Amino acid sequence: EHEDMSLLLQPLFEGQSYGAAAADGTQCPSVAVPRNSPAKRDCLVVAVLCFGNLINFIDWFIVPGILLDIQKYFGLSDGKTGLLQTVFTLCYMLAAPIFGYLGDRYNRKIILGAGIFFWSGVTLGSSFITQSHYRIFVLSRGLVGIGSASYSTIAPTIIADLFEEGKRTTVLSIFYIFIPVGSGCGYMLAAGMAKSTGDWHWAFRVTPCMGGLALLLLILLVPHKIQRKTAAHRALSISGMIGRADEKPDVYRATRTSWFRDVGSLVKNCSFVCSSLGLTAMAFVTGALGMWMPLFLHRAQVVQGLVPPCLQDSCNSSNSLIFGGITIGTGILGIIAGAEAARRLRKINNKADPLICATSMFISALCLYIALMVAQTNILSTFIFIAFGELFLSVNWAVVTDILLYVVAPRRQSTAIALQILVSHLLGDAGSPYLIGAISNAIQARNVPSLQWSFRSMQYSFVTCAFVGVFGGGFFLLTSFYVEEDRKEAQR
């Protein structure tokens, strides 16, 4: 679930890195940030950007929130249904580096405004697509992914340029919290609109209105030009230029490095490779859960006889409402718990970060497996174990980014983040929704069509996520064997 989380989280840990250096008596390079505007204006800008981020991630998860209705409306198999989120994520993944490049060179307010207008317009248009035009609906989800990439890539850099070191960490943390909040609200908004109107199309007509308001606020409250002056912005940039700030503001020394040489060095960095594969496993599980879990819960309840099969125009959406609440709560709690656990355990163990990630991945995989096994007999236990599984999965989002920051040399961090984003999306959440649906289709094709096998096919395909979670924990465990040596190498 996500955005890109690595892009958003990197500045959060810059503050911790500076703090650690200060504790060791090392003089940290200062970044002069001239204040050209009052603090009140900056807070208004952050409020507008957070509101936009909320809408961004609501749009991400509208489709999973009403997946049962969409599947019934278009008459889709599980495989074709999973393609909706796969196309969205692939377009997002491919567009993000392009917008990162444009954001480094052109006016960011214009790019943000164009992105909001574009994805809001496409979302509104998709609500009028008829049953016979499924391919156009898939295309519309891909276009929304492109618009979403423009916002997720550029908005954090504006915040990074508005605030000095200490405040920037806090403000970016607030901005980042809207990822799980927006994701959960996406489920709840979609399910709520479908239930109240009796027509799932209305779920796609709310966020464009919110997007219009966000665009108006962006035009009125965000300055047309915001000076690029912080190290955080350059760290967030996906480019080949690595800059450092001199004592005087707005004066930089740039050193051009060979991209191929940087990639070659990163491939040899065992901690970076293993932690990136662990993050890919996390993304795989998160993408599959986010897309399919409400539908799986509905099928489990149908098998238990708790709800009837979806035969009417509007299907039962209570699972999306509950799962949305779980996503919000576990996302916020997991991020906070992971950062706090890492802060405390680093004092007694230098390998604490990868060990925290490995442990939480193993526990998450176990909870998910138990949830799948008890789904046919006890739906309450299923919800409880899903909540714990998501909680321990969320613990890692904060910690895994910090691992990258201290095992990769500063001059290669932008390249490292770009590669990690590409790999984690390409092999993770871009393909997992489609793969789970395809496996479910294959299982159903080998058995007599029935409600029982409709449930079991999804149950068995979901087991893939539990095994991928175990592999992810194994990769983080491998990271712990190399992390100390790679940290020392990065410092040199």
Secondary structure per residue as TSV (DSSP state, phi and psi in degrees):
chain	resnum	aa	ss	phi	psi
A	1	E	-	360.0	112.9
A	2	H	-	-172.3	-176.2
A	3	E	S	-134.3	-169.6
A	4	D	-	-91.5	127.1
A	5	M	H	-70.3	-37.8
A	6	S	H	-63.6	-40.0
A	7	L	H	-62.1	-39.3
A	8	L	H	-77.4	-32.3
A	9	L	H	-84.5	-22.4
A	10	Q	H	-54.6	-46.3
A	11	P	H	-66.5	-23.6
A	12	L	H	-63.7	-33.9
A	13	F	H	-95.0	-9.5
A	14	E	H	-60.6	-39.4
A	15	G	H	-61.7	-39.4
A	16	Q	H	-67.4	-37.5
A	17	S	H	-65.3	-42.8
A	18	Y	H	-63.7	-39.4
A	19	G	H	-63.8	-40.0
A	20	A	H	-64.7	-38.6
A	21	A	H	-65.0	-39.6
A	22	A	H	-64.8	-36.5
A	23	A	H	-65.2	-30.0
A	24	D	T	-85.1	-0.5
A	25	G	T	85.2	11.6
A	26	T	-	-85.7	136.4
A	27	Q	-	-78.9	118.5
A	28	C	-	-85.5	144.1
A	29	P	-	-66.5	131.7
A	30	S	-	-87.9	148.3
A	31	V	-	-118.0	112.9
A	32	A	-	-76.0	128.0
A	33	V	-	-125.3	93.9
A	34	P	-	-66.0	137.4
A	35	R	-	-95.7	109.7
A	36	N	-	-102.1	0.5
A	37	S	S	-148.5	154.1
A	38	P	-	-69.0	159.6
A	39	A	H	-63.2	-32.4
A	40	K	H	-62.2	-41.7
A	41	R	H	-63.9	-41.2
A	42	D	H	-62.2	-39.0
A	43	C	H	-66.0	-37.2
A	44	L	H	-65.3	-39.5
A	45	V	H	-61.4	-44.6
A	46	V	H	-63.0	-40.9
A	47	A	H	-60.6	-41.9
A	48	V	H	-64.0	-44.4
A	49	L	H	-67.3	-36.8
A	50	C	H	-66.5	-39.5
A	51	F	H	-62.2	-42.5
A	52	G	H	-63.5	-38.3
A	53	N	H	-66.2	-37.1
A	54	L	H	-60.0	-48.2
A	55	I	H	-63.5	-39.9
A	56	N	H	-54.3	-49.7
A	57	F	H	-83.1	-19.4
A	58	I	H	-63.1	-44.1
A	59	D	H	-64.1	-30.8
A	60	W	H	-58.1	-41.3
A	61	F	T	-114.8	19.9
A	62	I	H	-67.7	-44.9
A	63	V	H	-60.7	-49.9
A	64	P	H	-60.1	-28.8
A	65	G	H	-68.3	-26.7
A	66	I	T	-125.7	33.5
A	67	L	H	-60.7	-38.8
A	68	L	H	-62.3	-41.9
A	69	D	H	-66.0	-43.1
A	70	I	H	-65.5	-42.7
A	71	Q	H	-61.8	-41.8
A	72	K	H	-69.7	-40.8
A	73	Y	H	-62.9	-46.8
A	74	F	H	-89.4	-6.7
A	75	G	T	65.5	49.6
A	76	L	-	-95.9	148.5
A	77	S	-	-78.6	170.5
A	78	D	H	-62.1	-36.7
A	79	G	H	-63.9	-47.9
A	80	K	H	-67.2	-31.2
A	81	T	H	-66.3	-43.6
A	82	G	H	-63.7	-23.2
A	83	L	H	-64.2	-26.4
A	84	L	H	-58.9	-48.7
A	85	Q	H	-76.5	-30.8
A	86	T	H	-64.1	-44.6
A	87	V	H	-63.5	-42.4
A	88	F	H	-56.9	-50.4
A	89	T	H	-68.1	-39.3
A	90	L	H	-62.3	-44.8
A	91	C	H	-65.2	-40.0
A	92	Y	H	-60.4	-47.4
A	93	M	H	-62.2	-42.9
A	94	L	H	-74.5	-29.4
A	95	A	H	-82.5	-27.2
A	96	A	H	-57.3	-48.6
A	97	P	H	-62.5	-32.8
A	98	I	H	-65.3	-44.9
A	99	F	H	-69.9	-30.6
A	100	G	H	-61.6	-42.3
A	101	Y	H	-63.9	-46.5
A	102	L	H	-65.6	-38.8
A	103	G	H	-65.6	-26.9
A	104	D	H	-74.8	-18.8
A	105	R	H	-121.3	-20.1
A	106	Y	S	-126.9	175.3
A	107	N	-	-65.4	120.0
A	108	R	H	-73.6	-32.3
A	109	K	H	-63.2	-41.1
A	110	I	H	-65.2	-42.0
A	111	I	H	-65.0	-42.8
A	112	L	H	-60.9	-48.0
A	113	G	H	-60.4	-43.8
A	114	A	H	-63.4	-39.1
A	115	G	H	-64.1	-46.1
A	116	I	H	-61.6	-46.3
A	117	F	H	-61.4	-41.4
A	118	F	H	-67.2	-52.1
A	119	W	H	-71.5	-30.8
A	120	S	H	-67.7	-41.9
A	121	G	H	-63.8	-42.9
A	122	V	H	-66.3	-41.1
A	123	T	H	-60.4	-44.3
A	124	L	H	-63.3	-43.9
A	125	G	H	-62.4	-35.1
A	126	S	H	-66.0	-19.3
A	127	S	T	-74.7	-9.2
A	128	F	T	-108.8	7.4
A	129	I	-	-75.1	133.5
A	130	T	-	-87.4	173.1
A	131	Q	T	-60.7	-31.6
A	132	S	T	-83.0	1.2
A	133	H	-	-122.4	52.5
A	134	Y	H	-61.1	-39.3
A	135	R	H	-63.8	-35.5
A	136	I	H	-67.3	-35.3
A	137	F	H	-64.6	-41.8
A	138	V	H	-61.7	-44.4
A	139	L	H	-60.1	-40.0
A	140	S	H	-63.0	-36.0
A	141	R	H	-67.4	-36.0
A	142	G	H	-65.5	-39.9
A	143	L	H	-66.7	-36.6
A	144	V	H	-63.8	-37.7
A	145	G	H	-61.6	-37.9
A	146	I	H	-64.9	-46.9
A	147	G	H	-62.7	-38.5
A	148	S	H	-63.9	-36.5
A	149	A	H	-62.9	-35.0
A	150	S	H	-62.4	-36.8
A	151	Y	H	-77.6	-48.5
A	152	S	H	-64.5	-27.9
A	153	T	H	-81.0	-35.4
A	154	I	H	-100.8	-37.6
A	155	A	H	-54.9	-43.2
A	156	P	H	-62.2	-30.3
A	157	T	H	-70.7	-30.0
A	158	I	H	-67.5	-44.0
A	159	I	H	-61.3	-41.7
A	160	A	H	-62.3	-29.4
A	161	D	H	-86.0	-12.4
A	162	L	H	-90.5	-23.6
A	163	F	S	-124.3	150.3
A	164	E	-	-78.7	176.1
A	165	E	H	-50.0	-56.9
A	166	G	H	-66.3	-47.7
A	167	K	H	-66.3	-34.3
A	168	R	H	-60.3	-40.5
A	169	T	H	-60.6	-45.9
A	170	T	H	-64.7	-44.9
A	171	V	H	-66.9	-41.5
A	172	L	H	-66.6	-30.9
A	173	S	H	-63.0	-42.4
A	174	I	H	-62.9	-44.4
A	175	F	H	-59.6	-41.8
A	176	Y	H	-68.3	-32.7
A	177	I	H	-60.9	-26.3
A	178	F	H	-72.6	-5.7
A	179	I	H	-69.3	-58.5
A	180	P	H	-65.7	-34.1
A	181	V	H	-63.8	-47.3
A	182	G	H	-63.9	-39.5
A	183	S	H	-60.8	-48.7
A	184	G	H	-64.1	-39.8
A	185	C	H	-65.4	-28.9
A	186	G	H	-61.3	-46.9
A	187	Y	H	-59.7	-48.7
A	188	M	H	-68.9	-40.6
A	189	L	H	-64.6	-46.6
A	190	A	H	-61.3	-48.3
A	191	A	H	-65.0	-40.8
A	192	G	H	-65.0	-43.3
A	193	M	H	-67.4	-40.9
A	194	A	H	-62.9	-38.9
A	195	K	H	-72.2	-41.7
A	196	S	H	-76.0	-32.0
A	197	T	H	-99.7	-18.5
A	198	G	S	75.8	10.0
A	199	D	-	-142.8	117.3
A	200	W	G	-66.2	-20.6
A	201	H	G	-59.0	-29.1
A	202	W	G	-67.3	-19.6
A	203	A	G	-62.5	-27.8
A	204	F	G	-89.7	3.8
A	205	R	G	-109.1	-0.4
A	206	V	T	-89.8	-51.3
A	207	T	H	-63.6	-31.5
A	208	P	H	-60.5	-35.6
A	209	C	H	-65.3	-41.8
A	210	M	H	-64.5	-38.0
A	211	G	H	-63.9	-38.3
A	212	G	H	-62.0	-41.0
A	213	L	H	-64.9	-42.8
A	214	A	H	-61.7	-39.3
A	215	L	H	-65.0	-41.9
A	216	L	H	-62.9	-45.0
A	217	L	H	-63.6	-37.9
A	218	L	H	-61.2	-44.3
A	219	I	H	-65.5	-39.9
A	220	L	H	-82.8	-34.9
A	221	L	H	-111.1	-21.3
A	222	V	S	-94.3	126.9
A	223	P	-	-58.1	147.7
A	224	H	S	-65.4	-36.6
A	225	K	-	-129.2	128.5
A	226	I	-	-119.7	121.6
A	227	Q	-	-62.9	133.3
A	228	R	-	-86.5	111.4
A	229	K	-	-145.2	4.8
A	230	T	-	-112.4	153.5
A	231	A	H	-64.7	-29.6
A	232	A	H	-61.2	-39.5
A	233	H	H	-63.1	-43.0
A	234	R	H	-68.0	-30.5
A	235	A	H	-68.8	-34.5
A	236	L	H	-74.4	-21.4
A	237	S	-	-71.0	138.2
A	238	I	-	-99.7	85.8
A	239	S	S	-147.2	174.9
A	240	G	S	-92.4	1.0
A	241	M	E	-101.2	124.9
A	242	I	E	-108.8	114.4
A	243	G	E	-109.7	157.1
A	244	R	E	-133.9	144.4
A	245	A	E	-87.4	135.7
A	246	D	-	-82.7	-178.4
A	247	E	S	-65.2	-33.8
A	248	K	S	-83.3	141.4
A	249	P	T	-65.4	147.9
A	250	D	T	65.1	18.9
A	251	V	-	-118.2	125.3
A	252	Y	E	-129.2	151.8
A	253	R	E	-108.3	124.0
A	254	A	E	-110.9	136.3
A	255	T	E	-123.3	118.4
A	256	R	E	-83.3	126.1
A	257	T	-	-112.5	156.2
A	258	S	-	-75.8	123.0
A	259	W	H	-62.6	-42.2
A	260	F	H	-65.6	-35.4
A	261	R	H	-67.7	-40.0
A	262	D	H	-63.2	-44.4
A	263	V	H	-63.5	-42.0
A	264	G	H	-60.4	-40.0
A	265	S	H	-66.6	-40.1
A	266	L	H	-67.2	-37.2
A	267	V	H	-62.7	-31.5
A	268	K	T	-82.7	-8.8
A	269	N	-	-85.3	100.1
A	270	C	H	-61.9	-38.9
A	271	S	H	-64.0	-42.5
A	272	F	H	-64.8	-45.6
A	273	V	H	-63.3	-48.6
A	274	C	H	-67.4	-42.4
A	275	S	H	-67.3	-33.6
A	276	S	H	-67.2	-38.2
A	277	L	H	-68.1	-35.7
A	278	G	H	-63.8	-42.3
A	279	L	H	-64.2	-36.1
A	280	T	H	-62.8	-41.2
A	281	A	H	-62.8	-40.6
A	282	M	H	-59.7	-45.6
A	283	A	H	-64.4	-38.2
A	284	F	H	-59.4	-50.1
A	285	V	H	-65.8	-44.6
A	286	T	H	-61.3	-44.0
A	287	G	H	-62.7	-41.9
A	288	A	H	-68.8	-43.9
A	289	L	H	-61.7	-46.1
A	290	G	H	-61.2	-35.3
A	291	M	H	-81.8	-44.5
A	292	W	H	-106.8	-17.6
A	293	M	H	-61.2	-45.5
A	294	P	H	-58.5	-40.5
A	295	L	H	-66.9	-40.5
A	296	F	H	-61.0	-42.8
A	297	L	H	-63.6	-38.2
A	298	H	H	-63.3	-45.3
A	299	R	H	-63.8	-35.7
A	300	A	H	-64.7	-41.3
A	301	Q	H	-68.6	-34.2
A	302	V	H	-64.0	-44.3
A	303	V	H	-62.9	-38.0
A	304	Q	H	-75.8	-11.2
A	305	G	T	82.0	15.2
A	306	L	S	-79.8	-31.0
A	307	V	S	-136.3	153.8
A	308	P	-	-79.0	160.2
A	309	P	-	-60.9	155.7
A	310	C	S	-79.1	99.2
A	311	L	-	-115.3	-23.8
A	312	Q	S	-83.0	177.7
A	313	D	S	-64.6	-41.7
A	314	S	S	-111.1	124.1
A	315	C	-	-88.0	164.8
A	316	N	-	-63.6	124.5
A	317	S	-	-114.8	12.0
A	318	S	H	-63.3	-32.7
A	319	N	H	-65.7	-35.4
A	320	S	H	-66.9	-38.7
A	321	L	H	-63.3	-45.5
A	322	I	H	-67.6	-45.1
A	323	F	H	-65.4	-34.5
A	324	G	H	-62.7	-43.2
A	325	G	H	-62.6	-40.5
A	326	I	H	-62.2	-42.2
A	327	T	H	-61.6	-43.7
A	328	I	H	-63.8	-51.4
A	329	G	H	-64.0	-49.4
A	330	T	H	-70.3	-31.7
A	331	G	H	-63.9	-49.9
A	332	I	H	-65.4	-48.5
A	333	L	H	-64.2	-40.6
A	334	G	H	-65.2	-42.7
A	335	I	H	-62.3	-46.2
A	336	I	H	-64.9	-44.9
A	337	A	H	-64.4	-40.1
A	338	G	H	-64.4	-44.5
A	339	A	H	-64.1	-40.7
A	340	E	H	-70.2	-40.8
A	341	A	H	-62.2	-42.3
A	342	A	H	-64.1	-42.1
A	343	R	H	-61.0	-40.6
A	344	R	H	-77.2	-43.3
A	345	L	H	-76.7	-23.1
A	346	R	T	-61.3	-26.4
A	347	K	T	-69.3	-22.9
A	348	I	T	-116.1	-11.2
A	349	N	-	-150.1	120.4
A	350	N	T	-69.0	-17.0
A	351	K	T	-100.5	17.9
A	352	A	H	-59.7	-43.4
A	353	D	H	-59.3	-56.1
A	354	P	H	-65.5	-29.6
A	355	L	H	-70.3	-36.8
A	356	I	H	-62.3	-45.4
A	357	C	H	-62.9	-43.4
A	358	A	H	-63.9	-46.8
A	359	T	H	-61.4	-45.8
A	360	S	H	-66.8	-34.2
A	361	M	H	-67.4	-42.1
A	362	F	H	-62.6	-44.5
A	363	I	H	-66.3	-41.4
A	364	S	H	-61.0	-44.1
A	365	A	H	-62.5	-41.2
A	366	L	H	-64.4	-45.1
A	367	C	H	-62.0	-41.5
A	368	L	H	-64.1	-42.6
A	369	Y	H	-63.2	-43.5
A	370	I	H	-62.9	-41.9
A	371	A	H	-58.6	-40.9
A	372	L	H	-67.0	-38.3
A	373	M	H	-74.1	-30.5
A	374	V	H	-94.8	-1.5
A	375	A	T	-61.6	-31.0
A	376	Q	T	-77.4	-18.4
A	377	T	T	-116.7	-29.7
A	378	N	-	-143.8	100.0
A	379	I	H	-71.8	-30.7
A	380	L	H	-64.5	-45.6
A	381	S	H	-61.7	-34.6
A	382	T	H	-62.1	-46.7
A	383	F	H	-60.4	-42.0
A	384	I	H	-63.3	-47.1
A	385	F	H	-71.6	-31.0
A	386	I	H	-64.6	-41.2
A	387	A	H	-61.8	-44.1
A	388	F	H	-66.4	-38.5
A	389	G	H	-61.4	-44.5
A	390	E	H	-68.4	-35.9
A	391	L	H	-60.5	-50.8
A	392	F	H	-70.3	-27.7
A	393	L	H	-67.7	-38.5
A	394	S	H	-70.1	-23.5
A	395	V	H	-56.2	-33.9
A	396	N	H	-81.5	-20.1
A	397	W	H	-58.5	-40.5
A	398	A	H	-74.9	-41.1
A	399	V	H	-72.6	-40.1
A	400	V	H	-66.0	-29.7
A	401	T	H	-68.5	-37.7
A	402	D	H	-65.8	-33.7
A	403	I	H	-58.3	-46.1
A	404	L	H	-59.4	-40.9
A	405	L	H	-64.3	-32.8
A	406	Y	H	-104.4	-2.8
A	407	V	H	-104.5	-5.6
A	408	V	S	-116.7	134.4
A	409	A	-	-60.3	143.2
A	410	P	G	-52.1	-36.7
A	411	R	G	-70.7	-11.1
A	412	R	G	-114.3	4.4
A	413	Q	H	-67.0	-37.7
A	414	S	H	-62.9	-44.3
A	415	T	H	-64.1	-40.4
A	416	A	H	-62.7	-43.3
A	417	I	H	-64.2	-43.6
A	418	A	H	-60.5	-43.1
A	419	L	H	-66.9	-40.2
A	420	Q	H	-64.8	-40.7
A	421	I	H	-61.8	-46.8
A	422	L	H	-60.7	-49.2
A	423	V	H	-67.1	-45.0
A	424	S	H	-65.3	-35.6
A	425	H	I	-77.1	-46.0
A	426	L	I	-62.2	-45.5
A	427	L	I	-96.1	-5.7
A	428	G	I	-109.4	-104.6
A	429	D	I	-75.1	-9.3
A	430	A	T	-72.1	-36.6
A	431	G	T	-102.1	-23.2
A	432	S	H	-62.9	-40.4
A	433	P	H	-59.8	-43.0
A	434	Y	H	-69.0	-41.3
A	435	L	H	-62.6	-44.2
A	436	I	H	-62.1	-42.2
A	437	G	H	-64.7	-39.6
A	438	A	H	-66.1	-41.2
A	439	I	H	-64.1	-42.0
A	440	S	H	-60.6	-42.4
A	441	N	H	-59.4	-45.4
A	442	A	H	-62.9	-39.7
A	443	I	H	-68.0	-42.5
A	444	Q	H	-63.8	-35.3
A	445	A	H	-65.7	-24.5
A	446	R	T	-91.5	0.1
A	447	N	S	-132.4	165.1
A	448	V	-	-68.4	129.9
A	449	P	-	-58.4	126.2
A	450	S	-	-163.1	164.4
A	451	L	H	-63.6	-35.5
A	452	Q	H	-62.6	-46.3
A	453	W	H	-76.9	-23.5
A	454	S	H	-62.2	-39.4
A	455	F	H	-72.9	-48.8
A	456	R	H	-63.8	-35.5
A	457	S	H	-62.3	-41.1
A	458	M	H	-71.3	-36.5
A	459	Q	H	-61.9	-48.4
A	460	Y	H	-67.8	-36.8
A	461	S	H	-68.7	-32.2
A	462	F	H	-68.6	-23.9
A	463	V	H	-59.3	-27.4
A	464	T	H	-54.4	-39.1
A	465	C	H	-64.8	-38.7
A	466	A	H	-62.5	-42.9
A	467	F	H	-68.7	-38.7
A	468	V	H	-62.7	-38.1
A	469	G	H	-61.3	-39.0
A	470	V	H	-64.7	-43.7
A	471	F	H	-61.1	-39.6
A	472	G	H	-60.8	-43.1
A	473	G	H	-61.1	-38.1
A	474	G	H	-63.8	-39.6
A	475	F	H	-65.5	-39.2
A	476	F	H	-67.1	-35.2
A	477	L	H	-64.0	-40.6
A	478	L	H	-63.1	-36.3
A	479	T	H	-57.2	-37.3
A	480	S	H	-64.2	-22.7
A	481	F	H	-75.9	-22.3
A	482	Y	H	-114.5	-10.5
A	483	V	H	-63.4	-38.6
A	484	E	H	-66.8	-44.1
A	485	E	H	-65.4	-42.3
A	486	D	H	-70.3	-31.0
A	487	R	H	-64.5	-45.0
A	488	K	H	-63.2	-39.3
A	489	E	H	-65.3	-39.6
A	490	A	H	-65.9	-35.5
A	491	Q	H	-69.5	-29.5
A	492	R	-	-74.0	360.0
